[in-house]
Amino acid sequence: MFSKINLLILLLSFSLQILAAGESDFPHNYYNIVIVILMFIIIIALLSIIYFEGKKKKSETKSHNKFNTIKNLTSKIPSWVFKLVYLIVLMTVVLYFYDFGTSESKKDNGNSEDSSLNKDDSSINEETVTLKTDSISLKSGKYIYDSNCIACHLGDGGGSVGPNFTDEYWIYGGGIKNIFKSIKYGVPEKGMISWQTVLNPKQMQEVASYILSFQGTTPAAPKQPEGEIWKGEKK
């Protein structure tokens, strides 16, 4: 009996160690599955002990009479079994609230990060926008440009329906702020829609920065200059 008790205590101890490891060691779903399996093993072991301990202590008394034989089975479950049951129930309750607490904390942290991100995005407008020159921003800007702007401005920025982005001439002003403004509000008279309902401020900043990267390049078939030479800064 003592060895069986030790086995259960060992399983319980291992379960608590898994619990203490937390989500840093296990993905959330995997962590829950491991705990459920361990609890299932413990319950099976407990039921087995109840069965075999009860069977060992079972005594038969037979009463005979004229018509039938009655078997009276009596068994006594050890007190330590009930203590183990209480311990398992307690550990299950602790596990539930621990898992609930960490999930809520993770959710709150995620919401906080999302709020912070949205706050940063909302601070970008035609007055505060700055030119992005890092590779990650330009790569993102290229993806947005290739997905939405090629039809009117071509892949090399040489212009088609829309103006040429490779020369120094700009119809509505050059520089990051003017380009961002044109993207945000559109140019209805020229058939360009407002993109502020499609792209967030950060995306508009990235694609505007990518458009400025065409400056000084040589497109395959450049469109004739339109507007006036922009003498201001790109930034």
N, C-alpha and C positions, 0 to 999 in steps of 0.2 A: 504493500500500500504506500509505503514511504517513497519508493522510487516513482510511483505514478504521480504522487503529489509534487515531487520535485520536477517532473516533466512538465506538468501544467504551469508551475511557477516559472520555469524556464521559458515556456511559450509566451506567458504573460509579460515577462521581462523583455523578451525580444520585441513584442508588440509595442511596448512603451518606448523602446529605443527607436523604432521606426517612427513613432509619433514625435519623438524629440528631434529626429533628423529634419523634419519639416519639409517644405516644398522646395527648398534649395537643392535637396538631394534627389527628389523624385518629381516628375511632372504630376500635376494635380490629379488627373484621372488615374494614373498608375498607382499613385500613393493610396487613393481610396480603395482600389482593387486589392492591393496587398493587405490592407487592414481587414477588409471583408473576408479574404481567404483565411487569414490568421484567426479571426473570430470564429469562422466556420469550423476550423480544425479544433479549436478549443472546445466548442460546443459538442462536437462529435466525441472528443476525448472524455468530456464530462459525462455524457450519456453512457458511454461504454463503462466508465468506472461505476456509475450508479447501478448499471445492469449487473456487472460481474460481482461487485461487492454485495449487492442484494442477494445474488444467487448463492454466494458462499455462505451467507448467514441464514439461508432459507431452511426451514424445517417443515417436514411433512407430518401431518397428523391425520390419520385415517379413521374415520368413523364408519363402522359397518352396521347396517341394519338389514332388514329383510328385503328391501327393494333396490337400494343403490349404495354407492360408495362415494363419500364426500371427501375431497382433498382440501384441507385448510393450509394455505401457504402464508407464512409470516416472514417478513423481512424487516430489517432495521437499517435505514440509511444513516451513515456516519454524519456527525455534526459538521465535519470539515467540508462536506459536499455543499452544504447550504452556505458556508462562508465563501466558498469559491464562486457560487452563483452570485452572491452579493457583490463580490469583487469584479466579476465580469460585467454585471449590470452597471456598476459604478464607472468602470473603465469605458464602457460604451457611451455613457452620458458625457464623460469628460471628452472623449473623442469627438462626439457630435458638436459640442460647443466650441472645441478647439478648431475643428474644420470650418464651422460656420463663421467663427471670428476671423480666421485667416482669409476666407473667401471674401468677407465684407471689407476687410482691410485692403485686399488686393483690388477690389472693385472701386473703393474710395480713392486709392492711389491712381488707378487708371482714369477715373473721372477728373482728378486733379490735374493729371498730365494733359488730358484732352482740353480742359479749360484753359490751361496755360498755353497750349498750342494755338487754340482759337484766339486767345488774347493777343498772342504774337502776330497772327495772321491779320487780325482786325486793325492792328496798328500800322499796317502797310497800306498806304494810299498814294494818290498822285503827288502829294506834298512831301511825304516822308520816304518814298521808295528810293532805294539806292541800287547802283549797278552791281550785279553779281558776276564774278569772274572765275569762281572755283569750278572745277570740272564736274562736280556732282550737280550743281545748279544748272550749268550749261547743258549737261546731258539730259536733265529733266526738261529744260526748255526746248531742246531739239525734239524730244519725243512729242511734246505738246504742239510744236510747230509742224512737225511732219504729219500729225494727226488732223490738224485743223486749218493750216495756212497755205499748204502747198498749192492748192487749186488756184489761188489768186496771186501768190507771190513766187511760186516755183520752189523747188528744193534747194537751189543755190542762191535764192534771194534776188534773182535778176528781175523779177516782176512779170506780170502778165495782165490780168484784170486789175490787180493792185499794183502799187508803185514798186520801183526798184529800191532795194535796201542796201545796195553795195556802194552807191555814190554818196555825195555830200548833200544832195538835195532832199528836202523834206517839205511836204505840203502843209503839215500841221505842227511843224517844229520837231527837231531832233532831240537827242538826249533821253535818258531813261524816264524822266518824269512825263514828258510829252508823249512818248510811245506808250507808256503805261496807261496814260489817260485815254489815248485813242483806242487801246484794247478794251479798257474798262467800259467806256461809254459808247464805243463804236462810232461809225461815220455813216449814218442812215442815208444821206444823200448820195453816197458812193456805193451803197449796197452792203456796207460792213455792219454786221450786227454788234450789239453790246455783249461782251463776253463775261460780264460780272455775274451772270446767273449760271454760267457754265464752269468757269474757273474761279478758284479762290484767289485772294490777294497774292499769296506766295507763288502760285502757279503763273499768274499774270506777270509778276516780277521776273520769274525765271524765263518765260518766253520773250519778254521785252529785252532782257539781257542777251538772250541768244540772237535776237534780231540785230542787235548792235554789233554782234561778232561778225556779221557780214561786211561791215564797213572796210573798204580797201581791198576786198577780194574781187576776183574776176569771174563773173558768171558766163555761161555759155552763150546766152543771147540777151544781153542787158536791154531793158526797156529804157526809152529816152527819159532824161531827167525831168522831174516834175517838182514844182514848188520853188523854194529858195534855198540857197546854201546855208546850212546851219553852222554858225560860228561859236555857239556855246559849247559847254562841256558835255561829255557823255553822261557823267554822273548827275 
